[in-house]
Amino acid sequence: MDSEFRELSTREKGLLEKLLSAAPHGRDELRTQLNHIKAEQIEDDGTLRLQCHGGTPSRYYTPVAEGVCKDADGADIAVILHLRKGGFMSMLEIIKYDGSQIINPPSAENLAINSVPMFQILGPGSYRRVE
């Protein structure tokens, strides 16, 4: 695993862009963050901690969007984009549901988007579900 923050790979940026294209709320604000993100791999599955130093914060709360794809062995892999409370992207989580090692890392081309409930930030510790 990488031990320091780095630029996103083309595949990683593609995953973020695909997830943002399906985000029901806050999409425009989050897209302004894409050019300000650094990543640190924190799990062997490819999960990334994201560090954002610019762009417009979203008024909505985590998770932003979720996608799923099949690995070479047929097992499902989920890809979930999370925000921190300040409205900036904080994690690109990758989970292989059966717990086995990922054979083919997910890419934007093979990712199918799932709908995710959204929450609007009303104030410190106060959120409202957005339909």
C-alpha positions in Angstrom: 0.0 0.0 0.0 1.1 3.6 -0.7 2.0 5.5 2.5 1.7 9.1 1.3 -0.8 11.2 -0.6 -0.4 11.3 -4.4 -2.2 12.3 -7.6 -5.2 10.1 -8.6 -4.6 7.6 -11.3 -6.6 7.8 -14.5 -8.7 4.8 -13.4 -9.3 6.3 -9.9 -10.3 9.7 -11.4 -12.6 7.9 -13.8 -14.4 6.1 -10.9 -14.9 9.4 -9.1 -16.2 11.1 -12.2 -18.7 8.2 -12.9 -19.9 8.3 -9.3 -20.3 12.1 -9.4 -22.3 11.8 -12.7 -24.9 9.8 -10.8 -24.9 11.9 -7.6 -28.5 13.3 -7.2 -27.4 16.4 -5.2 -24.2 18.4 -4.8 -22.7 17.1 -8.1 -21.6 20.5 -9.4 -19.9 21.5 -6.1 -18.1 18.2 -5.9 -16.9 18.4 -9.5 -15.0 21.6 -8.5 -13.0 19.5 -6.0 -11.7 17.0 -8.6 -8.6 19.1 -9.5 -7.7 19.5 -5.8 -7.7 15.9 -4.6 -4.8 13.8 -3.5 -5.1 10.1 -2.6 -3.6 7.7 -0.2 -4.3 3.9 -0.5 -5.3 2.7 2.9 -6.4 -0.9 2.1 -5.2 -3.7 -0.1 -8.5 -3.6 -1.9 -7.7 -0.2 -3.3 -9.7 1.9 -0.9 -8.4 5.5 -0.9 -8.4 8.2 1.7 -8.9 11.5 -0.2 -7.5 14.8 0.8 -9.1 17.8 -0.9 -7.5 21.3 -0.7 -9.9 23.3 -2.9 -13.1 23.5 -4.7 -16.6 24.2 -3.4 -17.9 22.1 -0.4 -21.1 20.2 -0.9 -24.1 21.0 1.3 -25.0 17.3 1.3 -23.7 14.5 3.5 -22.1 11.1 2.9 -22.3 8.8 1.0 -22.5 10.5 -2.4 -23.0 7.6 -4.7 -22.4 3.9 -4.9 -21.6 1.6 -7.8 -21.1 -2.1 -8.2 -19.3 -4.3 -10.7 -18.3 -8.0 -11.1 -14.8 -9.2 -10.5 -13.3 -11.9 -12.8 -14.5 -14.6 -10.4 -18.1 -13.3 -10.5 -18.1 -11.7 -7.0 -19.5 -8.3 -6.5 -17.3 -5.3 -5.8 -18.9 -2.1 -4.4 -17.4 1.3 -4.9 -18.6 4.1 -2.6 -17.7 7.8 -2.5 -17.9 9.3 1.0 -17.8 13.0 2.1 -16.6 14.4 5.4 -18.8 16.6 7.4 -17.3 19.8 5.8 -18.7 18.7 2.4 -15.4 17.6 0.8 -14.7 14.2 -0.6 -12.9 12.0 2.0 -12.9 8.4 0.9 -13.3 6.2 -2.2 -14.2 2.9 -0.5 -13.8 -0.4 -2.4 -15.3 -3.6 -1.0 -15.4 -7.1 -2.4 -18.4 -8.6 -0.7 -17.1 -12.1 -0.4 -13.8 -10.9 1.2 -11.5 -12.4 -1.4 -8.7 -10.5 -3.1 -9.7 -8.3 -6.0 -8.6 -9.8 -9.3 -9.6 -6.9 -11.7 -9.9 -3.5 -10.0 -13.1 -1.7 -10.7 -13.1 0.9 -13.5 -15.7 3.5 -14.7 -16.4 1.4 -17.7 -17.6 -1.6 -15.7 -19.3 0.2 -12.9 -23.1 0.2 -12.6 -24.5 2.9 -10.3 -26.8 2.3 -7.4 -29.0 5.0 -5.9 -28.0 6.3 -2.4 -30.0 8.4 0.0 -28.8 11.9 0.4 -28.7 14.1 3.5 -28.4 17.9 3.5 -26.3 19.5 6.2 -28.5 21.9 8.2 -25.9 22.8 10.8 -23.4 21.2 13.2 -24.7 17.7 13.9 -28.0 18.4 12.1 -29.0 16.7 8.9 -32.1 16.2 6.8 -32.8 13.4 4.4 -33.4 14.7 0.8 -35.8 12.9 -1.4 
